[in-house]
């Protein structure tokens, strides 16, 4: 069952013994903490690992002006962009030298395909990520709501374990990376 942002935050609140919320605008301490912390915690957790459900590739649109220095072209980042993984050109998602400056990709390439982490809708989160996010939310919500540092520390350890487990599950959904060009082997000849 896909969960929305309110359901995810409510489950985290229940884990710390607080009252669940029906909306971020209820005016309770729980809803204020959840509304304030939820977006940044969600985005930080999504950005922390190249999740398969949050990775995309997109050809970028070149901007009219040129960068002030170092590179010849600038490209607009996608609106849902959280973190770059790699960039390439001519149908490849990697291999390009680039730098991100002021939410633009600067490079010398005449076309750019960006591989990046984006912010998916909560309904696209797989169950293993839901559990990691709920654990992280509970850890972060704990101190402002319960004022218990020892409990918050214990919840942070549980959240770290849930994050590791989610990464492991996500990594098992892909073919392992292989070396395409390994310079030490190349010199041996």
SEBA-937899 format. One line per 4 residues: number of its first residue (from 1); for each residue x, y, z of N, C-alpha, C. Coordinates in nm, 2 decimals. Atoms other than C-alpha are relative to their C-alpha. Layout:
NUM> X/Y/Z/X/Y/Z/X/Y/Z | ...
***
This chain:
1> 0.08/-0.12/0.00/0.00/0.00/0.00/0.09/0.12/0.00 | -0.07/-0.13/0.00/0.14/0.34/-0.10/-0.04/0.09/0.10 | 0.03/-0.10/-0.11/0.16/0.59/0.18/0.03/0.14/-0.05 | -0.03/-0.14/0.04/0.14/0.97/0.14/0.08/0.06/0.12
5> -0.09/-0.07/-0.10/0.34/1.23/0.34/-0.06/0.00/0.14 | 0.07/-0.01/-0.13/0.08/1.26/0.62/0.01/-0.14/0.07 | -0.01/0.13/-0.06/0.07/0.88/0.67/0.14/-0.04/0.04 | -0.14/0.03/-0.03/0.45/0.85/0.67/0.03/0.08/0.13
9> -0.02/-0.07/-0.12/0.47/1.13/0.93/-0.07/-0.05/0.12 | 0.08/0.05/-0.11/0.19/0.99/1.14/0.06/-0.13/0.05 | -0.06/0.12/-0.04/0.36/0.65/1.15/0.13/0.02/0.08 | -0.12/-0.03/-0.07/0.68/0.81/1.27/-0.04/0.06/0.14
13> 0.04/-0.05/-0.13/0.49/1.00/1.54/-0.05/-0.11/0.09 | 0.05/0.11/-0.08/0.32/0.68/1.66/0.12/-0.08/0.05 | -0.12/0.07/-0.05/0.67/0.52/1.69/0.06/0.06/0.12 | -0.06/-0.07/-0.11/0.77/0.78/1.94/-0.11/0.02/0.11
17> 0.10/-0.01/-0.10/0.44/0.76/2.13/-0.08/0.13/-0.01 | 0.08/-0.12/0.01/0.29/1.08/2.00/-0.13/-0.02/-0.07 | 0.13/0.01/0.06/-0.05/1.15/1.86/0.02/0.01/-0.15 | -0.01/-0.02/0.15/-0.08/1.09/1.48/-0.07/0.12/-0.05
21> 0.06/-0.12/0.05/-0.18/1.37/1.26/-0.09/-0.03/-0.12 | 0.08/0.01/0.12/-0.45/1.41/0.99/0.04/0.10/-0.11 | -0.05/-0.10/0.10/-0.28/1.70/0.82/0.11/0.08/0.07 | -0.12/-0.07/-0.05/0.03/1.92/0.85/-0.05/0.14/0.06
25> 0.05/-0.13/-0.04/-0.19/2.23/0.93/-0.09/-0.01/0.12 | 0.10/0.01/-0.11/-0.37/2.11/1.24/0.02/0.10/0.12 | -0.03/-0.09/-0.11/-0.20/2.35/1.48/0.05/-0.07/0.12 | -0.06/0.08/-0.12/-0.07/2.08/1.72/0.15/0.00/-0.01
29> -0.15/0.01/0.00/0.29/2.04/1.83/0.05/-0.10/-0.10 | -0.03/0.11/0.10/0.30/1.72/1.63/0.00/0.04/-0.14 | 0.01/-0.04/0.14/0.18/1.87/1.31/0.10/0.11/-0.03 | -0.10/-0.10/0.03/0.41/2.17/1.34/0.14/-0.06/-0.02
33> -0.13/0.07/0.01/0.72/1.95/1.40/0.00/-0.08/-0.14 | 0.00/0.08/0.12/0.61/1.72/1.11/0.01/0.09/-0.12 | 0.01/-0.09/0.12/0.53/2.00/0.87/0.14/0.07/-0.02 | -0.12/-0.06/0.01/0.86/2.17/0.95/0.12/-0.09/-0.04
37> -0.12/0.09/0.02/1.10/1.87/0.94/-0.02/-0.09/-0.12 | 0.02/0.11/0.09/0.94/1.63/0.70/0.06/0.02/-0.14 | -0.06/-0.02/0.13/1.04/1.79/0.36/0.15/-0.02/-0.01 | -0.15/0.00/0.01/1.41/1.83/0.44/0.05/-0.14/0.04
41> -0.05/0.14/-0.04/1.44/1.48/0.61/-0.03/-0.09/-0.12 | 0.03/0.08/0.11/1.27/1.32/0.31/0.10/0.02/-0.11 | -0.09/-0.03/0.10/1.49/1.50/0.06/0.14/-0.04/0.03 | -0.14/0.04/-0.04/1.81/1.43/0.26/0.01/-0.15/-0.01
45> -0.01/0.14/0.00/1.73/1.06/0.28/0.00/-0.05/-0.15 | 0.00/0.03/0.14/1.65/1.04/-0.09/0.13/0.03/-0.07 | -0.13/-0.04/0.06/1.97/1.22/-0.18/0.12/-0.08/0.05 | -0.12/0.06/-0.07/2.19/1.01/0.05/0.04/-0.13/-0.08
49> -0.03/0.12/0.07/2.19/0.71/-0.19/-0.07/0.00/-0.14 | 0.07/0.00/0.13/2.12/0.65/-0.56/-0.11/-0.11/-0.02 | 0.11/0.10/0.00/1.79/0.47/-0.51/-0.05/-0.02/-0.14 | 0.04/0.04/0.14/1.66/0.29/-0.82/-0.13/0.07/-0.03
53> 0.13/-0.07/0.02/1.31/0.45/-0.77/0.01/0.15/-0.01 | -0.02/-0.14/0.01/1.46/0.80/-0.76/0.11/0.04/-0.09 | -0.11/-0.03/0.09/1.72/0.79/-1.03/-0.06/0.01/-0.14 | 0.06/-0.03/0.13/1.64/0.94/-1.37/0.12/0.05/-0.09
57> -0.09/-0.06/0.10/1.82/1.04/-1.69/-0.08/0.09/-0.09 | 0.07/-0.09/0.08/1.73/1.34/-1.89/0.09/0.08/-0.08 | -0.07/-0.09/0.08/1.86/1.54/-2.18/-0.03/0.14/0.05 | 0.02/-0.13/-0.05/1.91/1.89/-2.06/-0.01/0.11/-0.11
61> 0.01/-0.12/0.09/1.82/2.22/-2.23/0.11/0.09/0.02 | -0.11/-0.09/-0.01/2.11/2.44/-2.31/-0.06/0.14/0.01 | 0.04/-0.14/-0.03/2.08/2.80/-2.18/0.07/0.09/-0.11 | -0.05/-0.09/0.11/2.14/3.10/-2.41/0.13/0.05/0.04
65> -0.13/-0.06/-0.03/2.42/3.26/-2.22/0.11/-0.10/0.03 | -0.12/0.08/-0.03/2.77/3.12/-2.17/0.05/0.02/0.14 | -0.05/-0.02/-0.14/2.93/3.06/-1.83/0.11/0.10/-0.01 | -0.10/-0.10/-0.01/3.17/3.33/-1.71/0.14/-0.05/-0.02
69> -0.14/0.05/0.00/3.47/3.10/-1.69/0.00/-0.16/-0.01 | -0.03/0.14/-0.01/3.60/2.74/-1.73/-0.07/-0.09/-0.11 | 0.08/0.08/0.09/3.33/2.60/-1.96/-0.07/0.08/-0.11 | 0.06/-0.07/0.11/3.17/2.69/-2.29/-0.16/0.01/0.00
73> 0.15/0.01/0.00/2.80/2.59/-2.22/-0.06/-0.02/0.14 | 0.08/0.02/-0.13/2.54/2.60/-1.94/-0.13/-0.07/-0.04 | 0.12/0.08/0.02/2.24/2.37/-1.91/-0.09/0.01/0.13 | 0.09/-0.01/-0.12/1.93/2.40/-1.69/-0.02/-0.13/0.06
77> 0.03/0.13/-0.07/1.89/2.14/-1.42/-0.15/-0.02/0.00 | 0.14/0.03/-0.01/1.55/1.96/-1.40/-0.06/0.06/0.13 | 0.06/-0.06/-0.12/1.30/2.11/-1.15/-0.01/-0.09/0.12 | 0.00/0.10/-0.11/1.29/1.79/-0.95/0.14/-0.05/0.04
81> -0.14/0.04/-0.03/1.67/1.77/-0.92/0.03/0.01/0.15 | -0.05/0.00/-0.13/1.82/1.67/-0.59/0.15/-0.01/0.01 | -0.15/0.03/0.00/2.17/1.54/-0.67/0.04/-0.06/-0.13 | -0.05/0.05/0.12/2.38/1.47/-0.97/0.08/-0.13/0.02
85> -0.08/0.12/0.00/2.52/1.12/-1.03/0.11/0.00/-0.10 | -0.09/-0.01/0.10/2.69/1.17/-1.36/-0.06/0.07/-0.12 | 0.05/-0.07/0.12/2.66/1.34/-1.70/0.08/-0.06/-0.12 | -0.06/0.05/0.12/2.73/1.23/-2.05/-0.06/0.07/-0.12
89> 0.05/-0.06/0.12/2.66/1.31/-2.41/-0.02/-0.11/-0.11 | 0.03/0.10/0.11/2.54/1.13/-2.73/-0.05/-0.13/0.05 | 0.06/0.13/-0.04/2.33/0.87/-2.56/0.06/-0.06/0.12 | -0.07/0.05/-0.12/2.56/0.81/-2.26/-0.03/0.08/0.12
93> 0.03/-0.07/-0.13/2.48/0.89/-1.90/0.11/0.03/0.09 | -0.11/-0.03/-0.08/2.83/0.93/-1.78/0.12/0.03/-0.10 | -0.13/-0.02/0.08/3.19/1.02/-1.89/0.03/0.15/-0.03 | -0.02/-0.14/0.04/3.15/1.40/-1.92/0.06/0.08/0.12
97> -0.05/-0.10/-0.10/3.35/1.67/-1.73/-0.10/0.11/0.01 | 0.10/-0.10/-0.03/3.11/1.91/-1.57/0.01/0.06/0.14 | 0.00/-0.06/-0.14/3.05/2.14/-1.27/-0.14/0.06/0.01 | 0.13/-0.06/-0.02/2.72/2.24/-1.12/0.02/0.14/0.08
101> -0.02/-0.14/-0.06/2.71/2.62/-1.05/-0.13/0.07/-0.01 | 0.13/-0.07/0.00/2.40/2.81/-0.95/-0.12/-0.07/-0.07 | 0.11/0.08/0.06/2.16/2.53/-1.04/0.01/-0.02/-0.15 | -0.02/0.02/0.14/2.31/2.50/-1.38/0.12/-0.10/-0.02
105> -0.12/0.09/0.04/2.54/2.23/-1.54/0.08/0.08/-0.10 | -0.10/-0.07/0.09/2.85/2.39/-1.69/0.09/-0.11/-0.06 | -0.08/0.10/0.07/3.04/2.18/-1.95/0.05/0.05/-0.13 | -0.05/-0.04/0.13/3.22/2.20/-2.28/-0.08/-0.08/-0.11
109> 0.07/0.09/0.09/2.98/1.94/-2.44/-0.12/0.08/-0.06 | 0.11/-0.07/0.07/2.72/2.06/-2.70/-0.13/-0.07/0.03 | 0.13/0.06/-0.05/2.46/1.82/-2.55/0.03/-0.07/0.13 | -0.02/0.06/-0.13/2.42/1.68/-2.20/-0.12/-0.09/0.03
113> 0.09/0.09/-0.06/2.24/1.37/-2.06/0.04/-0.01/0.14 | -0.03/0.00/-0.15/2.22/1.40/-1.68/-0.06/-0.12/0.06 | 0.05/0.10/-0.09/2.19/1.10/-1.45/-0.01/0.06/0.13 | 0.01/-0.07/-0.12/2.05/1.23/-1.13/-0.11/-0.06/0.09
117> 0.10/0.04/-0.09/1.85/1.18/-0.82/-0.11/0.10/0.00 | 0.11/-0.09/0.00/1.50/1.33/-0.83/-0.09/-0.02/0.12 | 0.10/0.02/-0.11/1.22/1.38/-0.58/-0.13/-0.06/-0.05 | 0.13/0.06/0.05/0.95/1.12/-0.66/-0.11/0.03/0.10
121> 0.12/-0.01/-0.09/0.60/1.14/-0.52/0.01/-0.12/0.10 | 0.00/0.10/-0.10/0.56/0.95/-0.20/-0.07/-0.13/-0.04 | 0.07/0.12/0.04/0.33/0.70/-0.37/0.09/-0.09/-0.08 | -0.10/0.08/0.07/0.63/0.58/-0.57/0.11/-0.06/0.09
125> -0.10/0.06/-0.09/0.83/0.49/-0.26/-0.03/-0.15/0.02 | 0.02/0.14/-0.03/0.88/0.12/-0.22/-0.01/-0.02/0.15 | 0.01/0.02/-0.14/0.80/-0.04/0.12/0.13/0.01/0.08 | -0.12/0.00/-0.08/1.16/-0.08/0.22/0.05/0.15/0.02
129> -0.04/-0.14/-0.02/1.22/0.30/0.17/-0.10/0.06/0.10 | 0.09/-0.05/-0.10/0.90/0.38/0.36/0.05/-0.03/0.14 | -0.05/0.04/-0.13/1.04/0.19/0.66/0.12/0.08/0.04 | -0.12/-0.08/-0.03/1.37/0.37/0.64/-0.04/0.15/0.03
133> 0.04/-0.14/-0.02/1.20/0.71/0.61/-0.08/0.01/0.13 | 0.08/-0.01/-0.13/0.96/0.64/0.90/0.10/-0.01/0.12 | -0.09/0.01/-0.11/1.25/0.54/1.12/0.08/0.13/0.01 | -0.08/-0.12/-0.01/1.45/0.85/1.03/-0.09/0.12/0.05
137> 0.10/-0.10/-0.04/1.14/1.07/1.08/-0.02/-0.01/0.15 | 0.02/0.03/-0.15/1.08/0.91/1.43/0.12/0.05/0.07 | -0.13/-0.05/-0.07/1.45/0.98/1.52/0.01/0.15/0.01 | -0.01/-0.15/0.01/1.43/1.34/1.41/-0.12/0.07/0.08
141> 0.12/-0.06/-0.07/1.08/1.41/1.56/0.01/-0.02/0.15 | 0.00/0.04/-0.15/1.17/1.25/1.90/0.04/0.12/0.09 | -0.05/-0.10/-0.09/1.37/1.53/2.05/-0.09/0.12/0.02 | 0.09/-0.11/-0.02/1.14/1.82/1.97/-0.14/-0.03/0.07
145> 0.13/0.03/-0.05/0.83/1.63/2.08/0.01/-0.06/0.14 | -0.01/0.07/-0.13/0.95/1.41/2.37/0.11/0.06/0.09 | -0.11/-0.06/-0.07/1.26/1.61/2.48/0.09/-0.11/0.07 | -0.09/0.11/-0.06/1.44/1.27/2.55/0.11/-0.02/-0.10
149> -0.12/0.02/0.08/1.79/1.27/2.41/0.04/-0.15/-0.01 | -0.04/0.14/0.00/1.86/0.91/2.51/-0.09/-0.08/-0.10 | 0.09/0.06/0.10/1.55/0.80/2.32/0.02/0.03/-0.14 | -0.03/-0.05/0.14/1.64/1.01/2.02/0.13/-0.07/-0.05
153> -0.12/0.07/0.04/1.99/0.85/2.02/-0.03/-0.14/-0.04 | 0.04/0.14/0.03/1.84/0.50/2.03/-0.07/-0.01/-0.14 | 0.08/0.00/0.13/1.60/0.59/1.74/0.09/0.03/-0.12 | -0.09/-0.03/0.10/1.89/0.73/1.54/0.08/-0.13/-0.04
157> -0.07/0.13/0.03/2.07/0.39/1.57/-0.09/-0.09/-0.08 | 0.10/0.09/0.07/1.75/0.21/1.46/-0.02/0.06/-0.15 | 0.01/-0.06/0.13/1.72/0.46/1.17/0.12/-0.03/-0.09 | -0.12/0.04/0.07/2.08/0.39/1.06/-0.01/-0.14/-0.05
161> 0.02/0.14/0.04/2.00/0.02/1.06/-0.10/-0.02/-0.11 | 0.10/0.01/0.10/1.69/0.07/0.86/0.05/0.05/-0.14 | -0.06/-0.06/0.12/1.88/0.29/0.61/0.09/-0.11/-0.07 | -0.09/0.10/0.06/2.14/0.02/0.56/-0.07/-0.12/-0.06
165> 0.08/0.11/0.06/1.88/-0.25/0.51/-0.07/0.04/-0.13 | 0.07/-0.05/0.12/1.69/-0.04/0.26/0.10/0.01/-0.12 | -0.11/-0.01/0.11/2.02/0.03/0.06/0.03/-0.14/-0.05 | -0.03/0.13/0.04/2.09/-0.34/0.06/-0.11/-0.06/-0.09
169> 0.11/0.05/0.09/1.75/-0.43/-0.08/0.00/0.07/-0.13 | 0.00/-0.07/0.13/1.77/-0.16/-0.34/0.11/-0.04/-0.09 | -0.12/0.04/0.08/2.12/-0.26/-0.45/-0.02/-0.14/-0.06 | 0.02/0.14/0.06/2.00/-0.62/-0.51/-0.10/0.00/-0.12
173> 0.09/-0.01/0.11/1.76/-0.49/-0.78/0.07/0.03/-0.13 | -0.08/-0.05/0.11/2.04/-0.40/-1.02/0.12/-0.10/-0.03 | -0.11/0.07/0.03/2.32/-0.57/-1.20/0.12/0.07/0.06 | -0.12/-0.07/-0.06/2.65/-0.50/-1.02/0.08/0.07/-0.11
177> -0.08/-0.07/0.09/2.87/-0.24/-1.18/0.12/-0.08/-0.04 | -0.13/0.06/0.04/3.17/-0.36/-1.38/0.09/0.10/-0.05 | -0.10/-0.10/0.05/3.49/-0.20/-1.47/0.00/0.00/-0.15 | 0.00/-0.02/0.14/3.48/-0.07/-1.82/0.14/0.04/-0.05
181> -0.14/-0.05/0.03/3.83/0.09/-1.82/0.07/0.01/0.13 | -0.08/0.01/-0.12/4.08/0.00/-1.56/0.14/0.03/-0.04 | -0.13/-0.04/0.05/4.41/0.18/-1.61/0.11/-0.09/0.04 | -0.10/0.09/-0.04/4.62/-0.06/-1.42/0.01/-0.13/-0.09
185> 0.01/0.12/0.09/4.51/-0.35/-1.65/0.05/0.05/-0.14 | -0.03/-0.05/0.14/4.55/-0.13/-1.96/0.15/0.02/-0.02 | -0.14/-0.02/0.01/4.92/-0.05/-1.89/0.07/-0.13/-0.01 | -0.06/0.13/0.01/5.00/-0.42/-1.86/0.00/-0.06/-0.14
189> 0.01/0.02/0.13/4.90/-0.45/-2.21/-0.03/-0.10/-0.09
***
